[in-house]
Amino acid sequence: MSVPLSDRVIQLAYDPGISPKGGGLPGLSVLKNVVNSINMFGIIAVVGALAVSLGVWAWGHHTGGHQAEANGKKGAVVAAGAALGLGAANGIVAFFSGLGSQVH
């Protein structure tokens, strides 16, 4: 016996009633501290990478090393992008989580 299409669509649209909730698992505050520390470590590493890249860019420019200059520029752009991503990580996740919660 076949199931009508309307019944199958209703089954697909079933809401399990699950939503994120803090405090449900032990160690959540420890996990948040670990992730915050990893983010801070990444930001500090990006500052170092940016400083090295800018130094390579300047050295390549003043010595006529076009390859070093190009690599310094690429490194500076990548470091700036990484800093943007690390700084905006919480906002990006919050944005898409909010957007996902609006899907019905």
Backbone atoms as SQL, in Angstrom:
CREATE TABLE atoms (id INTEGER PRIMARY KEY, chain TEXT, resi INTEGER, resn TEXT, atom TEXT, x REAL, y REAL, z REAL);
INSERT INTO atoms VALUES
  (1, 'A', 1, 'MET', 'N', 0.843, -1.173, 0.000),
  (2, 'A', 1, 'MET', 'CA', 0.000, 0.000, 0.000),
  (3, 'A', 1, 'MET', 'C', 0.891, 1.241, 0.000),
  (4, 'A', 2, 'SER', 'N', 0.666, 2.157, -0.908),
  (5, 'A', 2, 'SER', 'CA', 1.524, 3.343, -1.002),
  (6, 'A', 2, 'SER', 'C', 1.010, 4.465, -0.097),
  (7, 'A', 3, 'VAL', 'N', 1.963, 5.272, 0.376),
  (8, 'A', 3, 'VAL', 'CA', 1.645, 6.403, 1.243),
  (9, 'A', 3, 'VAL', 'C', 1.442, 7.631, 0.357),
  (10, 'A', 4, 'PRO', 'N', 0.341, 8.365, 0.542),
  (11, 'A', 4, 'PRO', 'CA', 0.114, 9.560, -0.293),
  (12, 'A', 4, 'PRO', 'C', 1.247, 10.568, -0.131),
  (13, 'A', 5, 'LEU', 'N', 1.461, 11.343, -1.190),
  (14, 'A', 5, 'LEU', 'CA', 2.524, 12.337, -1.205),
  (15, 'A', 5, 'LEU', 'C', 2.359, 13.355, -0.082),
  (16, 'A', 6, 'SER', 'N', 1.159, 13.778, 0.218),
  (17, 'A', 6, 'SER', 'CA', 0.939, 14.767, 1.271),
  (18, 'A', 6, 'SER', 'C', 1.381, 14.244, 2.631),
  (19, 'A', 7, 'ASP', 'N', 1.193, 12.953, 2.889),
  (20, 'A', 7, 'ASP', 'CA', 1.646, 12.361, 4.153),
  (21, 'A', 7, 'ASP', 'C', 3.169, 12.309, 4.219),
  (22, 'A', 8, 'ARG', 'N', 3.801, 12.047, 3.082),
  (23, 'A', 8, 'ARG', 'CA', 5.270, 12.026, 3.067),
  (24, 'A', 8, 'ARG', 'C', 5.838, 13.417, 3.305),
  (25, 'A', 9, 'VAL', 'N', 5.233, 14.450, 2.758),
  (26, 'A', 9, 'VAL', 'CA', 5.683, 15.825, 2.967),
  (27, 'A', 9, 'VAL', 'C', 5.519, 16.210, 4.428),
  (28, 'A', 10, 'ILE', 'N', 4.431, 15.822, 5.041),
  (29, 'A', 10, 'ILE', 'CA', 4.220, 16.108, 6.461),
  (30, 'A', 10, 'ILE', 'C', 5.289, 15.414, 7.296),
  (31, 'A', 11, 'GLN', 'N', 5.660, 14.194, 6.920),
  (32, 'A', 11, 'GLN', 'CA', 6.707, 13.482, 7.649),
  (33, 'A', 11, 'GLN', 'C', 8.046, 14.183, 7.512),
  (34, 'A', 12, 'LEU', 'N', 8.338, 14.740, 6.342),
  (35, 'A', 12, 'LEU', 'CA', 9.586, 15.466, 6.136),
  (36, 'A', 12, 'LEU', 'C', 9.614, 16.768, 6.935),
  (37, 'A', 13, 'ALA', 'N', 8.470, 17.383, 7.150),
  (38, 'A', 13, 'ALA', 'CA', 8.404, 18.664, 7.829),
  (39, 'A', 13, 'ALA', 'C', 8.250, 18.517, 9.336),
  (40, 'A', 14, 'TYR', 'N', 8.434, 17.340, 9.869),
  (41, 'A', 14, 'TYR', 'CA', 8.288, 17.120, 11.302),
  (42, 'A', 14, 'TYR', 'C', 9.336, 17.905, 12.081),
  (43, 'A', 15, 'ASP', 'N', 8.911, 18.618, 13.098),
  (44, 'A', 15, 'ASP', 'CA', 9.807, 19.407, 13.944),
  (45, 'A', 15, 'ASP', 'C', 10.193, 18.583, 15.168),
  (46, 'A', 16, 'PRO', 'N', 11.462, 18.208, 15.303),
  (47, 'A', 16, 'PRO', 'CA', 11.853, 17.407, 16.465),
  (48, 'A', 16, 'PRO', 'C', 11.908, 18.208, 17.755),
  (49, 'A', 17, 'GLY', 'N', 11.826, 19.550, 17.680),
  (50, 'A', 17, 'GLY', 'CA', 11.799, 20.381, 18.877),
  (51, 'A', 17, 'GLY', 'C', 13.148, 20.539, 19.559),
  (52, 'A', 18, 'ILE', 'N', 14.227, 20.448, 18.808),
  (53, 'A', 18, 'ILE', 'CA', 15.571, 20.570, 19.372),
  (54, 'A', 18, 'ILE', 'C', 16.108, 21.967, 19.093),
  (55, 'A', 19, 'SER', 'N', 16.641, 22.618, 20.130),
  (56, 'A', 19, 'SER', 'CA', 17.280, 23.922, 19.963),
  (57, 'A', 19, 'SER', 'C', 18.462, 24.003, 20.918),
  (58, 'A', 20, 'PRO', 'N', 19.482, 24.817, 20.582),
  (59, 'A', 20, 'PRO', 'CA', 20.651, 24.924, 21.451),
  (60, 'A', 20, 'PRO', 'C', 20.284, 25.494, 22.818),
  (61, 'A', 21, 'LYS', 'N', 20.860, 24.898, 23.857),
  (62, 'A', 21, 'LYS', 'CA', 20.591, 25.369, 25.209),
  (63, 'A', 21, 'LYS', 'C', 21.867, 25.228, 26.026),
  (64, 'A', 22, 'GLY', 'N', 22.254, 26.303, 26.686),
  (65, 'A', 22, 'GLY', 'CA', 23.450, 26.267, 27.519),
  (66, 'A', 22, 'GLY', 'C', 23.190, 25.590, 28.852),
  (67, 'A', 23, 'GLY', 'N', 24.233, 25.024, 29.427),
  (68, 'A', 23, 'GLY', 'CA', 24.126, 24.433, 30.748),
  (69, 'A', 23, 'GLY', 'C', 23.667, 22.997, 30.761),
  (70, 'A', 24, 'GLY', 'N', 23.470, 22.382, 29.608),
  (71, 'A', 24, 'GLY', 'CA', 22.976, 21.016, 29.581),
  (72, 'A', 24, 'GLY', 'C', 24.054, 19.973, 29.819),
  (73, 'A', 25, 'LEU', 'N', 25.290, 20.303, 29.494),
  (74, 'A', 25, 'LEU', 'CA', 26.379, 19.346, 29.660),
  (75, 'A', 25, 'LEU', 'C', 27.398, 19.883, 30.655),
  (76, 'A', 26, 'PRO', 'N', 28.001, 19.014, 31.424),
  (77, 'A', 26, 'PRO', 'CA', 29.049, 19.480, 32.323),
  (78, 'A', 26, 'PRO', 'C', 30.301, 19.860, 31.525),
  (79, 'A', 27, 'GLY', 'N', 31.007, 20.857, 31.997),
  (80, 'A', 27, 'GLY', 'CA', 32.242, 21.265, 31.334),
  (81, 'A', 27, 'GLY', 'C', 32.056, 22.262, 30.222),
  (82, 'A', 28, 'LEU', 'N', 30.848, 22.795, 30.052),
  (83, 'A', 28, 'LEU', 'CA', 30.608, 23.750, 28.977),
  (84, 'A', 28, 'LEU', 'C', 31.426, 25.021, 29.179),
  (85, 'A', 29, 'SER', 'N', 31.545, 25.489, 30.400),
  (86, 'A', 29, 'SER', 'CA', 32.340, 26.697, 30.657),
  (87, 'A', 29, 'SER', 'C', 33.818, 26.441, 30.381),
  (88, 'A', 30, 'VAL', 'N', 34.291, 25.231, 30.672),
  (89, 'A', 30, 'VAL', 'CA', 35.688, 24.890, 30.378),
  (90, 'A', 30, 'VAL', 'C', 35.912, 24.874, 28.870),
  (91, 'A', 31, 'LEU', 'N', 34.970, 24.310, 28.130),
  (92, 'A', 31, 'LEU', 'CA', 35.084, 24.277, 26.667),
  (93, 'A', 31, 'LEU', 'C', 35.097, 25.683, 26.090),
  (94, 'A', 32, 'LYS', 'N', 34.251, 26.565, 26.622),
  (95, 'A', 32, 'LYS', 'CA', 34.251, 27.957, 26.156),
  (96, 'A', 32, 'LYS', 'C', 35.590, 28.617, 26.428),
  (97, 'A', 33, 'ASN', 'N', 36.180, 28.368, 27.593),
  (98, 'A', 33, 'ASN', 'CA', 37.488, 28.942, 27.914),
  (99, 'A', 33, 'ASN', 'C', 38.569, 28.405, 26.978),
  (100, 'A', 34, 'VAL', 'N', 38.499, 27.120, 26.650),
  (101, 'A', 34, 'VAL', 'CA', 39.480, 26.534, 25.738),
  (102, 'A', 34, 'VAL', 'C', 39.362, 27.163, 24.354),
  (103, 'A', 35, 'VAL', 'N', 38.137, 27.300, 23.852),
  (104, 'A', 35, 'VAL', 'CA', 37.935, 27.891, 22.524),
  (105, 'A', 35, 'VAL', 'C', 38.357, 29.359, 22.524),
  (106, 'A', 36, 'ASN', 'N', 38.052, 30.103, 23.580),
  (107, 'A', 36, 'ASN', 'CA', 38.504, 31.488, 23.677),
  (108, 'A', 36, 'ASN', 'C', 40.025, 31.580, 23.668),
  (109, 'A', 37, 'SER', 'N', 40.677, 30.654, 24.358),
  (110, 'A', 37, 'SER', 'CA', 42.137, 30.645, 24.394),
  (111, 'A', 37, 'SER', 'C', 42.729, 30.299, 23.029),
  (112, 'A', 38, 'ILE', 'N', 42.106, 29.356, 22.323),
  (113, 'A', 38, 'ILE', 'CA', 42.570, 29.011, 20.978),
  (114, 'A', 38, 'ILE', 'C', 42.419, 30.208, 20.049),
  (115, 'A', 39, 'ASN', 'N', 41.308, 30.926, 20.160),
  (116, 'A', 39, 'ASN', 'CA', 41.082, 32.112, 19.338),
  (117, 'A', 39, 'ASN', 'C', 42.134, 33.181, 19.644),
  (118, 'A', 40, 'MET', 'N', 42.426, 33.407, 20.918),
  (119, 'A', 40, 'MET', 'CA', 43.437, 34.399, 21.287),
  (120, 'A', 40, 'MET', 'C', 44.816, 33.984, 20.781),
  (121, 'A', 41, 'PHE', 'N', 45.138, 32.690, 20.904),
  (122, 'A', 41, 'PHE', 'CA', 46.404, 32.191, 20.390),
  (123, 'A', 41, 'PHE', 'C', 46.502, 32.442, 18.887),
  (124, 'A', 42, 'GLY', 'N', 45.415, 32.185, 18.169),
  (125, 'A', 42, 'GLY', 'CA', 45.399, 32.423, 16.725),
  (126, 'A', 42, 'GLY', 'C', 45.593, 33.884, 16.378),
  (127, 'A', 43, 'ILE', 'N', 44.975, 34.768, 17.129),
  (128, 'A', 43, 'ILE', 'CA', 45.124, 36.203, 16.871),
  (129, 'A', 43, 'ILE', 'C', 46.565, 36.638, 17.119),
  (130, 'A', 44, 'ILE', 'N', 47.173, 36.138, 18.189),
  (131, 'A', 44, 'ILE', 'CA', 48.568, 36.485, 18.470),
  (132, 'A', 44, 'ILE', 'C', 49.484, 35.949, 17.367),
  (133, 'A', 45, 'ALA', 'N', 49.220, 34.730, 16.892),
  (134, 'A', 45, 'ALA', 'CA', 50.014, 34.162, 15.804),
  (135, 'A', 45, 'ALA', 'C', 49.862, 34.979, 14.526),
  (136, 'A', 46, 'VAL', 'N', 48.668, 35.485, 14.278),
  (137, 'A', 46, 'VAL', 'CA', 48.433, 36.297, 13.086),
  (138, 'A', 46, 'VAL', 'C', 49.193, 37.624, 13.177),
  (139, 'A', 47, 'VAL', 'N', 49.272, 38.195, 14.373),
  (140, 'A', 47, 'VAL', 'CA', 50.049, 39.428, 14.537),
  (141, 'A', 47, 'VAL', 'C', 51.514, 39.163, 14.169),
  (142, 'A', 48, 'GLY', 'N', 52.049, 38.039, 14.636),
  (143, 'A', 48, 'GLY', 'CA', 53.421, 37.689, 14.281),
  (144, 'A', 48, 'GLY', 'C', 53.586, 37.443, 12.791),
  (145, 'A', 49, 'ALA', 'N', 52.640, 36.735, 12.194),
  (146, 'A', 49, 'ALA', 'CA', 52.709, 36.459, 10.754),
  (147, 'A', 49, 'ALA', 'C', 52.618, 37.748, 9.948),
  (148, 'A', 50, 'LEU', 'N', 51.785, 38.675, 10.396),
  (149, 'A', 50, 'LEU', 'CA', 51.665, 39.954, 9.693),
  (150, 'A', 50, 'LEU', 'C', 52.960, 40.742, 9.797),
  (151, 'A', 51, 'ALA', 'N', 53.571, 40.754, 10.973),
  (152, 'A', 51, 'ALA', 'CA', 54.834, 41.475, 11.144),
  (153, 'A', 51, 'ALA', 'C', 55.922, 40.885, 10.245),
  (154, 'A', 52, 'VAL', 'N', 56.023, 39.568, 10.199),
  (155, 'A', 52, 'VAL', 'CA', 57.029, 38.922, 9.343),
  (156, 'A', 52, 'VAL', 'C', 56.739, 39.217, 7.874),
  (157, 'A', 53, 'SER', 'N', 55.482, 39.121, 7.473),
  (158, 'A', 53, 'SER', 'CA', 55.120, 39.365, 6.074),
  (159, 'A', 53, 'SER', 'C', 55.421, 40.796, 5.659),
  (160, 'A', 54, 'LEU', 'N', 55.114, 41.744, 6.527),
  (161, 'A', 54, 'LEU', 'CA', 55.408, 43.139, 6.203),
  (162, 'A', 54, 'LEU', 'C', 56.911, 43.374, 6.125),
  (163, 'A', 55, 'GLY', 'N', 57.666, 42.697, 6.999),
  (164, 'A', 55, 'GLY', 'CA', 59.123, 42.796, 6.934),
  (165, 'A', 55, 'GLY', 'C', 59.675, 42.227, 5.641),
  (166, 'A', 56, 'VAL', 'N', 59.148, 41.074, 5.207),
  (167, 'A', 56, 'VAL', 'CA', 59.581, 40.471, 3.943),
  (168, 'A', 56, 'VAL', 'C', 59.202, 41.360, 2.774),
  (169, 'A', 57, 'TRP', 'N', 58.020, 41.953, 2.831),
  (170, 'A', 57, 'TRP', 'CA', 57.571, 42.863, 1.778),
  (171, 'A', 57, 'TRP', 'C', 58.520, 44.051, 1.672),
  (172, 'A', 58, 'ALA', 'N', 58.837, 44.667, 2.798),
  (173, 'A', 58, 'ALA', 'CA', 59.735, 45.828, 2.795),
  (174, 'A', 58, 'ALA', 'C', 61.138, 45.435, 2.348),
  (175, 'A', 59, 'TRP', 'N', 61.643, 44.301, 2.837),
  (176, 'A', 59, 'TRP', 'CA', 62.981, 43.848, 2.456),
  (177, 'A', 59, 'TRP', 'C', 63.041, 43.571, 0.952),
  (178, 'A', 60, 'GLY', 'N', 62.018, 42.894, 0.440),
  (179, 'A', 60, 'GLY', 'CA', 61.979, 42.603, -0.987),
  (180, 'A', 60, 'GLY', 'C', 61.890, 43.862, -1.828),
  (181, 'A', 61, 'HIS', 'N', 61.161, 44.836, -1.351),
  (182, 'A', 61, 'HIS', 'CA', 61.023, 46.089, -2.101),
  (183, 'A', 61, 'HIS', 'C', 62.354, 46.846, -2.154),
  (184, 'A', 62, 'HIS', 'N', 63.043, 46.921, -1.030),
  (185, 'A', 62, 'HIS', 'CA', 64.269, 47.721, -0.964),
  (186, 'A', 62, 'HIS', 'C', 65.478, 47.028, -1.567),
  (187, 'A', 63, 'THR', 'N', 65.449, 45.712, -1.697),
  (188, 'A', 63, 'THR', 'CA', 66.573, 44.992, -2.297),
  (189, 'A', 63, 'THR', 'C', 66.309, 44.615, -3.745),
  (190, 'A', 64, 'GLY', 'N', 65.130, 44.910, -4.236),
  (191, 'A', 64, 'GLY', 'CA', 64.809, 44.566, -5.622),
  (192, 'A', 64, 'GLY', 'C', 64.408, 43.117, -5.796),
  (193, 'A', 65, 'GLY', 'N', 64.123, 42.439, -4.700),
  (194, 'A', 65, 'GLY', 'CA', 63.691, 41.040, -4.783),
  (195, 'A', 65, 'GLY', 'C', 62.195, 40.982, -5.032),
  (196, 'A', 66, 'HIS', 'N', 61.845, 40.878, -6.289),
  (197, 'A', 66, 'HIS', 'CA', 60.425, 40.930, -6.649),
  (198, 'A', 66, 'HIS', 'C', 59.648, 39.734, -6.104),
  (199, 'A', 67, 'GLN', 'N', 60.292, 38.571, -6.060),
  (200, 'A', 67, 'GLN', 'CA', 59.612, 37.389, -5.536),
  (201, 'A', 67, 'GLN', 'C', 59.351, 37.542, -4.036),
  (202, 'A', 68, 'ALA', 'N', 60.344, 38.048, -3.311),
  (203, 'A', 68, 'ALA', 'CA', 60.166, 38.268, -1.871),
  (204, 'A', 68, 'ALA', 'C', 59.098, 39.329, -1.617),
  (205, 'A', 69, 'GLU', 'N', 59.099, 40.358, -2.430),
  (206, 'A', 69, 'GLU', 'CA', 58.084, 41.403, -2.279),
  (207, 'A', 69, 'GLU', 'C', 56.682, 40.845, -2.510),
  (208, 'A', 70, 'ALA', 'N', 56.525, 40.038, -3.541),
  (209, 'A', 70, 'ALA', 'CA', 55.218, 39.441, -3.843),
  (210, 'A', 70, 'ALA', 'C', 54.794, 38.488, -2.725),
  (211, 'A', 71, 'ASN', 'N', 55.739, 37.702, -2.202),
  (212, 'A', 71, 'ASN', 'CA', 55.401, 36.793, -1.112),
  (213, 'A', 71, 'ASN', 'C', 55.037, 37.560, 0.155),
  (214, 'A', 72, 'GLY', 'N', 55.712, 38.675, 0.411),
  (215, 'A', 72, 'GLY', 'CA', 55.361, 39.498, 1.562),
  (216, 'A', 72, 'GLY', 'C', 53.959, 40.076, 1.436),
  (217, 'A', 73, 'LYS', 'N', 53.614, 40.515, 0.230),
  (218, 'A', 73, 'LYS', 'CA', 52.260, 41.039, 0.003),
  (219, 'A', 73, 'LYS', 'C', 51.215, 39.950, 0.220),
  (220, 'A', 74, 'LYS', 'N', 51.473, 38.764, -0.333),
  (221, 'A', 74, 'LYS', 'CA', 50.519, 37.661, -0.157),
  (222, 'A', 74, 'LYS', 'C', 50.367, 37.301, 1.315),
  (223, 'A', 75, 'GLY', 'N', 51.489, 37.260, 2.010),
  (224, 'A', 75, 'GLY', 'CA', 51.445, 36.939, 3.428),
  (225, 'A', 75, 'GLY', 'C', 50.670, 37.968, 4.229),
  (226, 'A', 76, 'ALA', 'N', 50.834, 39.242, 3.875),
  (227, 'A', 76, 'ALA', 'CA', 50.113, 40.308, 4.575),
  (228, 'A', 76, 'ALA', 'C', 48.608, 40.208, 4.327),
  (229, 'A', 77, 'VAL', 'N', 48.236, 39.899, 3.105),
  (230, 'A', 77, 'VAL', 'CA', 46.812, 39.770, 2.787),
  (231, 'A', 77, 'VAL', 'C', 46.207, 38.552, 3.491),
  (232, 'A', 78, 'VAL', 'N', 46.947, 37.437, 3.500),
  (233, 'A', 78, 'VAL', 'CA', 46.456, 36.231, 4.170),
  (234, 'A', 78, 'VAL', 'C', 46.341, 36.475, 5.674),
  (235, 'A', 79, 'ALA', 'N', 47.330, 37.141, 6.263),
  (236, 'A', 79, 'ALA', 'CA', 47.284, 37.433, 7.699),
  (237, 'A', 79, 'ALA', 'C', 46.117, 38.359, 8.025),
  (238, 'A', 80, 'ALA', 'N', 45.880, 39.346, 7.179),
  (239, 'A', 80, 'ALA', 'CA', 44.743, 40.250, 7.404),
  (240, 'A', 80, 'ALA', 'C', 43.421, 39.490, 7.293),
  (241, 'A', 81, 'GLY', 'N', 43.318, 38.597, 6.333),
  (242, 'A', 81, 'GLY', 'CA', 42.110, 37.783, 6.199),
  (243, 'A', 81, 'GLY', 'C', 41.909, 36.851, 7.382),
  (244, 'A', 82, 'ALA', 'N', 43.002, 36.285, 7.873),
  (245, 'A', 82, 'ALA', 'CA', 42.906, 35.414, 9.044),
  (246, 'A', 82, 'ALA', 'C', 42.477, 36.205, 10.272),
  (247, 'A', 83, 'ALA', 'N', 43.005, 37.413, 10.415),
  (248, 'A', 83, 'ALA', 'CA', 42.598, 38.262, 11.542),
  (249, 'A', 83, 'ALA', 'C', 41.115, 38.609, 11.447),
  (250, 'A', 84, 'LEU', 'N', 40.660, 38.896, 10.247),
  (251, 'A', 84, 'LEU', 'CA', 39.239, 39.186, 10.043),
  (252, 'A', 84, 'LEU', 'C', 38.388, 37.972, 10.416),
  (253, 'A', 85, 'GLY', 'N', 38.794, 36.806, 9.963),
  (254, 'A', 85, 'GLY', 'CA', 38.038, 35.592, 10.266),
  (255, 'A', 85, 'GLY', 'C', 38.031, 35.254, 11.748),
  (256, 'A', 86, 'LEU', 'N', 39.178, 35.381, 12.408),
  (257, 'A', 86, 'LEU', 'CA', 39.245, 35.087, 13.834),
  (258, 'A', 86, 'LEU', 'C', 38.430, 36.082, 14.652),
  (259, 'A', 87, 'GLY', 'N', 38.517, 37.350, 14.275),
  (260, 'A', 87, 'GLY', 'CA', 37.774, 38.361, 15.014),
  (261, 'A', 87, 'GLY', 'C', 36.272, 38.265, 14.801),
  (262, 'A', 88, 'ALA', 'N', 35.873, 37.833, 13.618),
  (263, 'A', 88, 'ALA', 'CA', 34.453, 37.779, 13.289),
  (264, 'A', 88, 'ALA', 'C', 33.849, 36.397, 13.486),
  (265, 'A', 89, 'ALA', 'N', 34.627, 35.430, 13.974),
  (266, 'A', 89, 'ALA', 'CA', 34.144, 34.041, 14.070),
  (267, 'A', 89, 'ALA', 'C', 32.867, 33.937, 14.887),
  (268, 'A', 90, 'ASN', 'N', 32.830, 34.559, 16.039),
  (269, 'A', 90, 'ASN', 'CA', 31.647, 34.478, 16.893),
  (270, 'A', 90, 'ASN', 'C', 30.430, 35.106, 16.208),
  (271, 'A', 91, 'GLY', 'N', 30.617, 36.248, 15.587),
  (272, 'A', 91, 'GLY', 'CA', 29.522, 36.913, 14.889),
  (273, 'A', 91, 'GLY', 'C', 29.034, 36.131, 13.686),
  (274, 'A', 92, 'ILE', 'N', 29.963, 35.517, 12.953),
  (275, 'A', 92, 'ILE', 'CA', 29.578, 34.723, 11.783),
  (276, 'A', 92, 'ILE', 'C', 28.744, 33.519, 12.205),
  (277, 'A', 93, 'VAL', 'N', 29.204, 32.824, 13.236),
  (278, 'A', 93, 'VAL', 'CA', 28.462, 31.660, 13.721),
  (279, 'A', 93, 'VAL', 'C', 27.104, 32.083, 14.266),
  (280, 'A', 94, 'ALA', 'N', 27.062, 33.192, 15.012),
  (281, 'A', 94, 'ALA', 'CA', 25.792, 33.668, 15.557),
  (282, 'A', 94, 'ALA', 'C', 24.828, 34.060, 14.435),
  (283, 'A', 95, 'PHE', 'N', 25.352, 34.701, 13.379),
  (284, 'A', 95, 'PHE', 'CA', 24.515, 35.110, 12.253),
  (285, 'A', 95, 'PHE', 'C', 23.891, 33.903, 11.568),
  (286, 'A', 96, 'PHE', 'N', 24.733, 32.912, 11.227),
  (287, 'A', 96, 'PHE', 'CA', 24.204, 31.760, 10.511),
  (288, 'A', 96, 'PHE', 'C', 23.361, 30.857, 11.407),
  (289, 'A', 97, 'SER', 'N', 23.666, 30.829, 12.686),
  (290, 'A', 97, 'SER', 'CA', 22.824, 30.072, 13.609),
  (291, 'A', 97, 'SER', 'C', 21.441, 30.713, 13.701),
  (292, 'A', 98, 'GLY', 'N', 21.400, 32.034, 13.784),
  (293, 'A', 98, 'GLY', 'CA', 20.117, 32.741, 13.791),
  (294, 'A', 98, 'GLY', 'C', 19.369, 32.571, 12.482),
  (295, 'A', 99, 'LEU', 'N', 20.119, 32.608, 11.388),
  (296, 'A', 99, 'LEU', 'CA', 19.502, 32.411, 10.092),
  (297, 'A', 99, 'LEU', 'C', 18.940, 30.993, 9.965),
  (298, 'A', 100, 'GLY', 'N', 19.684, 30.025, 10.468),
  (299, 'A', 100, 'GLY', 'CA', 19.222, 28.638, 10.417),
  (300, 'A', 100, 'GLY', 'C', 18.022, 28.389, 11.299),
  (301, 'A', 101, 'SER', 'N', 17.921, 29.107, 12.403),
  (302, 'A', 101, 'SER', 'CA', 16.779, 28.904, 13.283),
  (303, 'A', 101, 'SER', 'C', 15.491, 29.479, 12.692),
  (304, 'A', 102, 'GLN', 'N', 15.612, 30.314, 11.661),
  (305, 'A', 102, 'GLN', 'CA', 14.430, 30.882, 11.004),
  (306, 'A', 102, 'GLN', 'C', 13.851, 29.961, 9.936),
  (307, 'A', 103, 'VAL', 'N', 14.597, 28.930, 9.559),
  (308, 'A', 103, 'VAL', 'CA', 14.121, 27.996, 8.543),
  (309, 'A', 103, 'VAL', 'C', 13.044, 27.112, 9.148),
  (310, 'A', 104, 'HIS', 'N', 11.910, 27.039, 8.472),
  (311, 'A', 104, 'HIS', 'CA', 10.797, 26.209, 8.964),
  (312, 'A', 104, 'HIS', 'C', 10.356, 25.254, 7.885);
